Amino acid sequence: MPIVQSNNSRAANCIAVDFEVLDAYLLDGSPPKAQVVDKVLKDRSELPAAAAFYRGIEMLGAKTPDLTLIALRLVLAGKRADDESVVRLRQIVDRARAGGEQRADAVRAYRREVQ
């Protein structure tokens, strides 16, 4: 299970977060979004940067846009969820979900973006 470190202070808190379900959904479109949302809300990170995403996900449930989940994934990886980063990761996710010859490269690119 990856460890996420908050960059908000010198004595950062380490928070164990299981990305398996979220990554599987983003890369494969499976499991169903409702299941992913339940898991994400159940296993919340305490990173302050993630709080607004969790509030939005609570309100929207299974109607949460994929872009929100992508932005949350970036934040949980300790990255910025700015427009450029979210769009770049969304393009990678789209390539992975499309399958074919580009899938393996897209999955590797995804892993690099969220490591």
Rosetta blueprint (number, residue, H / E / L):
1 M L
2 P L
3 I E
4 V E
5 Q E
6 S L
7 N L
8 N L
9 S L
10 R L
11 A L
12 A L
13 N L
14 C E
15 I E
16 A E
17 V L
18 D L
19 F L
20 E H
21 V H
22 L H
23 D H
24 A H
25 Y H
26 L H
27 L H
28 D H
29 G L
30 S L
31 P L
32 P L
33 K H
34 A H
35 Q H
36 V H
37 V H
38 D H
39 K H
40 V H
41 L H
42 K H
43 D L
44 R L
45 S L
46 E L
47 L L
48 P H
49 A H
50 A H
51 A H
52 A H
53 F H
54 Y H
55 R H
56 G H
57 I H
58 E H
59 M H
60 L H
61 G H
62 A H
63 K H
64 T L
65 P L
66 D H
67 L H
68 T H
69 L H
70 I H
71 A H
72 L H
73 R H
74 L H
75 V H
76 L H
77 A L
78 G L
79 K L
80 R L
81 A L
82 D L
83 D H
84 E H
85 S H
86 V H
87 V H
88 R H
89 L H
90 R H
91 Q H
92 I H
93 V H
94 D H
95 R H
96 A H
97 R H
98 A H
99 G L
100 G H
101 E H
102 Q H
103 R H
104 A H
105 D H
106 A H
107 V H
108 R H
109 A H
110 Y H
111 R H
112 R H
113 E H
114 V H
115 Q L
